[in-house]
Amino acid sequence: MAKQMSAVTKGGSFLINESPAEDVFTPEDFSEEQTMIRDMTEQFVEEEVVPQVAKIEAKDWSVTTGLLKRCGDLGLLGIEVPEQYGGENLDKVSAMIVAEQLARVASFAVSYGGHAGIGTLPIVYFGKEEHKKKYLPRLCKAELISAYALSEAGGGSDALAAKTTANRSGDHWVLNGEKMWITNAAFADVFITFAKVDGQQFSCFIVEKGDPGVSTGAEEHKMGLWGSSTRTLVLDSAKIPIDNVIGEIGKGHHVAFNILNTGRAKLGAGAAGAAKTALNDAIRYAKQRIAFNKPISSFGAIKHKLAEMAIRIWVTEGMVYRSAGMMDRALENADLNNAQQVLKAIEEYAIECSILKVYGTEALDYVVDEAVQVYGGYGFSAEYPVERYYRDSRVNRIFEGTNEINRLLIPGMLLKRGASGQLPLHAAVKAVVDEVMSASIPAEPSGPFGAEVAAVAQAKKAVLFVAGSALQKHGDAIKDEQEVLMHISNMVMETYALDTAIHRLMKKGSTDLHADVVRTFITDATARIEFSGKQVLAAASEGDILRTQLSALRRLLRWAPTNTVKARQRIAEHLTDQGRYTL
Ligand SMILES: Cc1cc2nc3c(=O)[nH]c(=O)nc-3n(C[C@H](O)[C@H](O)[C@H](O)COP(=O)(O)OP(=O)(O)OC[C@H]3O[C@@H](n4cnc5c(N)ncnc54)[C@H](O)[C@@H]3O)c2cc1C
């Protein structure tokens, strides 16, 4: 495989290239300023948000809006807004840090994201100069609160099937329809709203609460996120000023979908933060709960859970900060006052953003589920916060593009990049097939973690080999083979996780404990890759060809399992000694 030395890493290239470890940004690389932002946000959450959880969950919107104003005072609302419009314009790593810290109280984090993320960024990236001047300084201070109104009752994933219409009438637009599931609707002043001009051209509008014909419905009764407002936005011949179109008429999908990339990455960061909170609670509880005259943390079954929770968190946060680091690197070459350049630099990593969303939210669901289990019956009681973490976590797999939609996007975007020549995927697949046919086994790289580095390189080849076989069988029709694409997507995600884990391990400051984490992860992730790979191959081939392909897959994934029982015991004992996640 080619050594990648270019300063800016191409999105999706982790599948075919080896990046030098020093090119991969990790949480250990936070600058002094980033560490300060982390500490400040952590302190804000600990001292000002957590004590208000009961009121937030009881839908006391004055608390939520008050806390949003405090975020404005602390400079947390304009992280991605240029300074000339009242923002801080910080790097993406800092944006992830803030998302990670705020996720400790999920309802508030969602209100924050609905406002500072999807509710503000359409104006930053697509608004006219007068929109930016009029709204952004006030949004950055929470003098105005924003919401994002894309979904409708008839279509969330299929957003372009929207039925809401916008018709021109003199110097106004007249909007008719109902948007559903709108976060912050109870107290939002501004709604970034999507509607079809003349029922045809999907477009984006700024709708204000006070515009004639605008109202909101009743609160949804939700499984979780009780402390976030979710209502319909009702547009009953709503009169909207003619200049309130964001972006071009008929190009609303550019606004709708481009805005989601950083949102997805931040959801991954939030998942890591929420998962750490659940794990910390589980560690504390496991240390003090006595059963059979022992703390339950001394039982192997509980050690396994604590360690596995920590491993998934470590891997997820690694991917979050690596991806943000790549965006920041790309943004160094962009004119930060040119919104389109900024957007393009971020879009380069759309594959990684989808991976963070899916992998992070599923890791979080695993962690909160096991946290409830560690608490036993008390985990099912509303007396302990793990019950809330469990309910609050579930929706993350549904919004910002369901995990199915994001899973489909990952191979879809890779194939597009391959076809357009942005990524030399076809050459990489051919090289792997040639290598497999020659039945040669590459020498293991020498040096530290040689076997681990080799296992990750082989896993990449296995994914390319399997994907290449599926492509050969299905050709362009692969886009209709969703089950196959889901498996390929799982393999690609595990590869990004593996590649990130090994790079983080190779960085200075890693310990034996980190080696335990990575070896355990390699053992499990390569087994998962093999599981998916077998199913894709069996859907593409049969008989002798299938047998040959399966044995090639086994050869590629020839990592010998390490003693994961002992490794997880060491990790769990470290966690209980420390009393919290400190990997
Ligand atoms: C608490 C909460 C807050 C929300 N906040 C907002 C907000 O602020 N603004 C906003 O606009 N929206 C918001 N949403 C809406 C959310 O984005 C949608 O619910 C989501 O996009 C899914 O759409 P849907 O509910 O219509 O499900 P559907 O699109 O009907 O999906 C149902 C199932 O079918 C699957 N599916 C759909 N299409 C395909 C396909 N092509 N291939 C394979 N599988 C498919 C989905 O993955 C899912 O499993 C929120 C939702 C919730 C629950």
The ligand as an ORCA input file, in Angstrom:
! r2SCAN-3c Opt
* xyz 0 1
  C     -36.616     13.456     19.085
  C     -36.562     13.804     17.634
  C     -36.087     15.043     17.233
  C     -36.059     15.388     15.890
  N     -35.662     16.648     15.528
  C     -35.793     17.040     14.227
  C     -35.556     18.406     13.860
  O     -35.183     19.238     14.680
  N     -35.776     18.763     12.565
  C     -36.197     17.856     11.621
  O     -36.351     18.246     10.477
  N     -36.397     16.553     11.938
  C     -36.235     16.126     13.220
  N     -36.485     14.823     13.566
  C     -36.949     13.892     12.542
  C     -35.930     12.848     12.180
  O     -34.896     13.437     11.455
  C     -36.654     11.742     11.411
  O     -37.476     11.056     12.339
  C     -35.695     10.796     10.733
  O     -35.073     11.431      9.657
  C     -36.397      9.527     10.221
  O     -37.495      9.865      9.442
  P     -38.907      9.136      9.705
  O     -39.207      9.269     11.148
  O     -39.877      9.687      8.735
  O     -38.649      7.608      9.416
  P     -38.685      6.928      7.963
  O     -37.901      7.743      7.010
  O     -40.079      6.585      7.623
  O     -37.888      5.602      8.267
  C     -38.489      4.437      8.874
  C     -37.495      3.281      8.769
  O     -37.270      2.975      7.380
  C     -35.894      3.078      7.073
  N     -35.745      3.624      5.726
  C     -36.303      4.739      5.205
  N     -35.894      4.919      3.946
  C     -35.057      3.922      3.662
  C     -34.290      3.544      2.519
  N     -34.274      4.277      1.384
  N     -33.568      2.426      2.577
  C     -33.531      1.685      3.693
  N     -34.210      1.972      4.814
  C     -34.968      3.076      4.800
  C     -35.317      4.013      8.125
  O     -33.935      3.824      8.297
  C     -36.130      3.614      9.351
  O     -35.566      2.481      9.945
  C     -36.477     14.446     14.915
  C     -36.920     13.181     15.316
  C     -36.975     12.859     16.646
  C     -37.490     11.492     17.036
*
